[in-house]
Amino acid sequence: MRYGELELAYAQPIANALVNRPDFRAWVLSRSPFHAWAASSRVLVDEMVSRRAKTSQTWWRSHFAEKCRCAGCAGQETDILAILESIAGERFAVHFEVKQPTDRFPSEKDQATNYRLRAACWVANPPSAVVPHSAAATGLLYSVNKRREYGASVSKFDFAITFEMIRDRFPEIPLPPPG
Protein backbone atom coordinates (compact mmCIF):
# COMPACT_ATOMS: atom_id res chain seq x y z
CA MET A 1 0.00 0.00 0.00
CA ARG A 2 1.41 3.42 -0.98
CA TYR A 3 1.84 6.22 1.57
CA GLY A 4 -1.27 8.18 0.55
CA GLU A 5 -3.41 5.05 0.52
CA LEU A 6 -2.21 4.11 3.99
CA GLU A 7 -2.96 7.58 5.39
CA LEU A 8 -6.42 7.40 3.79
CA ALA A 9 -7.02 3.97 5.35
CA TYR A 10 -6.58 5.57 8.79
CA ALA A 11 -8.19 8.93 8.10
CA GLN A 12 -11.37 7.84 6.28
CA PRO A 13 -12.89 5.75 9.10
CA ILE A 14 -12.08 8.48 11.62
CA ALA A 15 -13.68 11.19 9.46
CA ASN A 16 -16.74 8.99 8.94
CA ALA A 17 -17.02 8.30 12.67
CA LEU A 18 -16.80 12.02 13.49
CA VAL A 19 -19.96 12.51 11.43
CA ASN A 20 -21.89 9.28 11.98
CA ARG A 21 -20.99 8.35 15.55
CA PRO A 22 -22.04 10.96 18.12
CA ASP A 23 -20.39 8.86 20.85
CA PHE A 24 -17.06 8.88 18.99
CA ARG A 25 -17.31 12.60 18.19
CA ALA A 26 -18.04 13.38 21.85
CA TRP A 27 -15.14 11.18 22.98
CA VAL A 28 -12.71 12.94 20.60
CA LEU A 29 -13.94 16.42 21.52
CA SER A 30 -13.75 15.58 25.23
CA ARG A 31 -9.97 15.40 24.77
CA SER A 32 -9.82 18.75 22.98
CA PRO A 33 -10.10 22.35 24.13
CA PHE A 34 -13.77 22.08 23.07
CA HIS A 35 -14.64 19.51 25.75
CA ALA A 36 -17.52 21.70 26.99
CA TRP A 37 -19.26 21.19 23.64
CA ALA A 38 -18.35 17.52 23.24
CA ALA A 39 -21.83 16.11 23.71
CA SER A 40 -23.74 18.76 21.79
CA SER A 41 -21.84 19.46 18.58
CA ARG A 42 -22.36 18.40 15.02
CA VAL A 43 -20.01 18.38 12.04
CA LEU A 44 -21.10 20.88 9.37
CA VAL A 45 -20.69 18.42 6.50
CA ASP A 46 -23.19 20.01 4.09
CA GLU A 47 -21.76 23.47 4.68
CA MET A 48 -18.21 22.18 4.16
CA VAL A 49 -19.14 20.32 0.96
CA SER A 50 -20.84 23.42 -0.47
CA ARG A 51 -17.58 25.39 -0.19
CA ARG A 52 -15.24 22.74 -1.62
CA ALA A 53 -14.26 22.50 -5.27
CA LYS A 54 -16.54 20.30 -7.35
CA THR A 55 -13.59 17.94 -7.87
CA SER A 56 -13.09 17.38 -4.12
CA GLN A 57 -13.89 13.78 -3.29
CA THR A 58 -14.39 14.30 0.45
CA TRP A 59 -15.63 17.01 2.81
CA TRP A 60 -12.70 16.54 5.17
CA ARG A 61 -9.50 15.72 3.27
CA SER A 62 -6.58 17.83 2.05
CA HIS A 63 -7.59 21.34 3.01
CA PHE A 64 -4.96 23.93 2.12
CA ALA A 65 -4.70 27.58 1.09
CA GLU A 66 -2.01 28.82 -1.24
CA LYS A 67 -3.16 32.46 -1.27
CA CYS A 68 -1.86 32.91 2.26
CA ARG A 69 1.90 32.48 2.41
CA CYS A 70 2.29 32.52 6.21
CA ALA A 71 4.41 29.78 7.81
CA GLY A 72 1.29 27.83 8.71
CA CYS A 73 -0.29 27.89 5.26
CA ALA A 74 2.46 27.97 2.64
CA GLY A 75 2.61 24.62 0.90
CA GLN A 76 0.89 22.73 3.70
CA GLU A 77 -2.42 20.96 4.22
CA THR A 78 -4.68 19.78 6.99
CA ASP A 79 -5.29 16.02 6.75
CA ILE A 80 -8.76 16.07 8.34
CA LEU A 81 -10.56 19.36 8.83
CA ALA A 82 -13.78 19.24 10.79
CA ILE A 83 -15.82 22.40 11.25
CA LEU A 84 -18.36 21.85 14.00
CA GLU A 85 -21.19 23.78 15.55
CA SER A 86 -22.29 23.61 19.16
CA ILE A 87 -25.93 23.61 20.17
CA ALA A 88 -25.42 27.28 21.14
CA GLY A 89 -24.36 28.09 17.56
CA GLU A 90 -20.60 28.43 18.20
CA ARG A 91 -18.61 27.29 15.17
CA PHE A 92 -15.16 25.83 15.72
CA ALA A 93 -12.62 23.82 13.77
CA VAL A 94 -10.43 20.86 14.57
CA HIS A 95 -7.39 20.42 12.32
CA PHE A 96 -6.19 16.81 12.51
CA GLU A 97 -2.77 15.61 11.43
CA VAL A 98 -2.90 11.89 10.63
CA LYS A 99 0.44 10.13 11.05
CA GLN A 100 -0.01 6.59 9.80
CA PRO A 101 2.43 4.12 11.44
CA THR A 102 5.22 4.45 8.85
CA ASP A 103 5.07 8.25 8.72
CA ARG A 104 7.44 10.73 10.34
CA PHE A 105 7.56 14.44 10.95
CA PRO A 106 9.65 16.13 8.25
CA SER A 107 12.99 17.42 9.46
CA GLU A 108 13.08 20.41 7.10
CA LYS A 109 10.00 22.15 8.57
CA ASP A 110 8.21 22.27 11.90
CA GLN A 111 4.99 20.64 10.76
CA ALA A 112 3.54 20.43 14.28
CA THR A 113 4.00 24.16 14.99
CA ASN A 114 2.68 25.00 11.54
CA TYR A 115 -0.59 23.21 12.27
CA ARG A 116 -1.33 25.66 15.10
CA LEU A 117 -0.31 28.63 12.95
CA ARG A 118 -2.64 27.50 10.15
CA ALA A 119 -5.52 26.89 12.55
CA ALA A 120 -5.14 30.42 13.97
CA CYS A 121 -4.78 31.92 10.48
CA TRP A 122 -7.99 30.29 9.30
CA VAL A 123 -9.94 31.58 12.31
CA ALA A 124 -8.89 35.13 11.45
CA ASN A 125 -9.04 34.78 7.66
CA PRO A 126 -10.55 31.51 6.43
CA PRO A 127 -9.88 30.48 2.84
CA SER A 128 -12.99 30.64 0.64
CA ALA A 129 -13.27 26.82 0.76
CA VAL A 130 -13.44 26.81 4.58
CA VAL A 131 -16.59 27.49 6.61
CA PRO A 132 -15.97 30.52 8.85
CA HIS A 133 -15.50 29.69 12.53
CA SER A 134 -14.52 31.53 15.71
CA ALA A 135 -12.07 29.08 17.30
CA ALA A 136 -9.79 26.22 16.31
CA ALA A 137 -7.70 23.45 17.82
CA THR A 138 -5.20 20.96 16.47
CA GLY A 139 -5.19 17.23 17.04
CA LEU A 140 -2.66 14.55 16.26
CA LEU A 141 -3.77 11.01 15.36
CA TYR A 142 -0.89 8.53 15.49
CA SER A 143 0.38 5.14 16.62
CA VAL A 144 1.59 4.78 20.19
CA ASN A 145 4.65 3.02 18.75
CA LYS A 146 5.82 6.40 17.42
CA ARG A 147 5.55 8.30 20.74
CA ARG A 148 9.30 8.29 21.41
CA GLU A 149 10.22 9.15 17.81
CA TYR A 150 7.73 12.01 17.64
CA GLY A 151 8.89 13.41 20.98
CA ALA A 152 8.23 17.14 21.34
CA SER A 153 6.10 17.27 18.18
CA VAL A 154 3.23 15.59 20.03
CA SER A 155 3.05 18.38 22.62
CA LYS A 156 2.80 21.04 19.89
CA PHE A 157 -0.73 19.84 19.12
CA ASP A 158 -3.62 20.83 21.38
CA PHE A 159 -4.39 17.16 21.93
CA ALA A 160 -3.30 13.75 20.68
CA ILE A 161 -5.11 10.44 20.29
CA THR A 162 -3.49 7.17 19.34
CA PHE A 163 -4.99 4.67 16.96
CA GLU A 164 -4.64 2.14 19.77
CA MET A 165 -6.86 4.29 22.02
CA ILE A 166 -9.48 4.37 19.26
CA ARG A 167 -9.27 0.60 18.70
CA ASP A 168 -9.62 -0.07 22.43
CA ARG A 169 -12.63 2.21 22.91
CA PHE A 170 -14.28 1.77 19.48
CA PRO A 171 -13.22 -1.60 18.04
CA GLU A 172 -15.99 -1.41 15.43
CA ILE A 173 -14.36 1.58 13.70
CA PRO A 174 -12.53 -0.07 10.79
CA LEU A 175 -8.95 1.11 11.28
CA PRO A 176 -6.25 -0.96 9.59
CA PRO A 177 -4.83 -3.72 11.80
CA PRO A 178 -1.90 -2.70 14.01
CA GLY A 179 1.52 -3.37 12.68
Order of alpha helices (4+ residues) and beta strands (2+ residues): alpha-alpha-beta-alpha-beta-beta-beta-alpha-beta-alpha-alpha-beta-alpha
